Amino acid sequence: MGVYNVHERLLAAKADEVGALIDTLAGGDDDRLWPGRHWSPMEFDRPLGPGAAGGHGPVRYTVAGYVPGQWIRFEFTGPSGFHGFHELAVLPAGPDRTRLHHTLTMSPRGQARITWPLVFRPMHDACMEDALDRAELACTGTVSRPARWSPYVRFLHALASRALRRRGEPVPTD
């Protein structure tokens, strides 16, 4: 079972404006792309660049490639059974229009063959749409059709928040 998962948003903005959003990824206060209010923070062991290791929640990865303002690729290192990558690319789509394109490609192994479709995919899809909403807001000042979580994603998010509370870790808000 191979996984090919794509999320993208056409933004009314120049490519360099959209690319600047990728360069802020790291979950800090100046991050204008990662939806950290609702999701586990994105953290790295060093500034964004090849070799930086980090992730968010149980999803771990290493920066495998990075062209500032244009493209970044993260290679999965966890959870167990996630073999592949995800990446963000800035694709010019005409004057003052740019497509922010996210691709996840992997070959799940072992228990990931079950956890990807049942838990990680719905959560990933919701998180990516929230990130694209943030990109649209940053570039245009508004979000034309804000993403909405399904009841299943709200249920999974509540379970994850409960687990974080039990471990004494910070809990993202709903």
C-alpha positions in Angstrom: 0.0 0.0 0.0 1.6 3.2 -1.1 0.5 6.6 0.1 0.3 9.7 -2.1 -1.4 12.6 -0.4 -1.6 16.1 -1.8 -2.9 19.4 -0.4 -2.6 22.7 -2.1 -4.0 26.2 -2.1 -3.9 28.8 -4.9 -3.0 32.1 -3.2 -3.4 35.6 -4.5 0.2 36.5 -3.8 3.6 36.6 -5.3 5.8 33.5 -5.1 8.3 35.3 -2.9 5.6 36.2 -0.3 4.4 32.6 -0.2 8.0 31.3 -0.1 8.7 33.5 2.9 6.1 31.5 4.9 8.1 28.3 4.4 11.1 30.0 5.8 9.3 30.7 9.1 8.6 27.1 9.7 9.9 26.0 13.1 6.9 26.5 15.4 8.2 29.7 17.0 6.4 33.0 17.5 7.3 34.2 14.1 6.0 31.1 12.3 3.3 32.2 10.0 2.5 28.8 8.5 2.4 26.1 11.2 -1.1 26.0 12.9 0.5 25.6 16.3 -2.5 26.9 18.2 -4.4 23.7 17.5 -1.6 21.2 16.9 1.5 20.0 18.7 4.3 22.5 18.1 6.8 22.0 15.4 10.3 22.0 16.8 13.8 21.4 15.4 17.2 20.8 17.0 18.8 23.7 15.0 17.8 26.3 12.5 15.8 25.2 9.5 18.1 23.6 7.0 19.4 20.2 5.7 20.1 17.9 8.6 17.8 19.7 11.1 15.9 17.0 13.1 12.5 17.5 14.7 8.9 17.2 14.1 5.6 17.6 15.8 3.9 15.3 18.3 4.7 11.7 17.4 5.7 12.6 13.8 9.4 12.9 13.5 11.5 13.9 10.5 14.8 15.3 9.2 15.1 18.2 6.7 16.4 16.3 3.6 16.4 19.3 1.3 15.7 23.0 1.5 15.8 25.9 -1.0 14.8 29.0 1.0 11.6 30.6 -0.2 10.9 27.8 -2.7 10.9 24.2 -1.3 11.5 22.0 1.7 11.5 18.3 2.1 11.2 16.3 5.3 12.2 12.7 5.5 10.2 10.6 8.1 12.1 9.1 11.0 9.0 8.3 13.1 6.6 6.9 14.0 7.7 3.4 13.3 6.7 2.2 9.9 6.6 5.6 8.2 9.0 5.3 5.3 8.9 8.3 2.9 8.8 12.1 2.9 6.6 15.2 2.8 7.4 18.4 1.2 6.2 21.9 0.6 6.7 23.7 -2.7 6.0 27.2 -4.0 4.7 27.1 -7.5 4.2 30.3 -9.4 0.8 30.3 -11.2 0.7 33.6 -13.0 1.0 37.2 -12.1 0.4 37.6 -8.4 -0.8 34.0 -8.0 1.1 31.2 -6.4 0.2 27.6 -5.5 1.4 26.3 -2.1 1.7 22.6 -2.7 2.2 19.9 -0.1 2.9 16.3 -1.0 3.3 13.3 1.3 4.6 10.1 -0.2 5.3 7.0 1.9 5.2 3.3 2.1 3.8 2.4 5.5 5.1 -0.8 7.1 3.9 -2.8 10.1 1.4 -1.1 12.3 1.6 2.1 10.2 -0.5 0.3 7.6 -3.3 0.6 10.1 -2.5 3.8 12.0 -1.9 5.8 8.9 -5.5 5.5 7.5 -7.3 5.3 10.8 -5.4 8.0 12.8 -2.6 9.9 11.1 -4.3 10.6 7.7 -7.4 12.3 9.0 -5.2 14.3 11.5 -2.6 15.1 8.8 -5.3 16.3 6.4 -6.9 18.6 9.0 -3.5 20.0 10.0 -2.5 20.7 6.4 -5.8 22.5 5.7 -5.3 24.5 8.8 -1.8 25.4 7.6 -3.1 26.4 4.2 -5.7 28.6 5.9 -2.8 30.3 7.8 -0.9 30.8 4.5 -4.0 32.3 2.9 -4.6 34.6 5.9 -0.9 35.7 5.9 -0.9 36.5 2.2 -4.4 38.0 1.7 -5.6 39.0 5.2 -8.6 36.7 4.9 -9.6 33.0 4.4 -12.3 32.5 1.8 -13.4 29.0 2.9 -11.9 28.1 6.3 -11.2 24.4 6.9 -13.5 22.6 9.3 -12.6 19.5 11.3 -14.8 16.5 10.8 -16.4 15.0 14.0 -13.9 12.1 13.7 -10.9 14.5 13.7 -12.4 16.4 16.7 -12.7 13.0 18.5 -9.1 12.0 17.6 -7.9 15.5 18.6 -9.6 15.1 22.0 -8.0 11.7 22.5 -4.6 13.1 21.7 -5.1 16.1 24.0 -6.1 13.8 26.9 -3.0 11.7 26.3 -0.8 14.9 26.4 -2.5 16.0 29.7 -1.8 12.6 31.3 1.9 13.0 30.4 2.0 16.6 31.7 2.7 18.1 28.2 1.3 21.3 26.8 -2.1 20.8 25.2 -3.0 22.6 22.0 -6.4 24.4 22.1 -9.4 23.2 20.1 
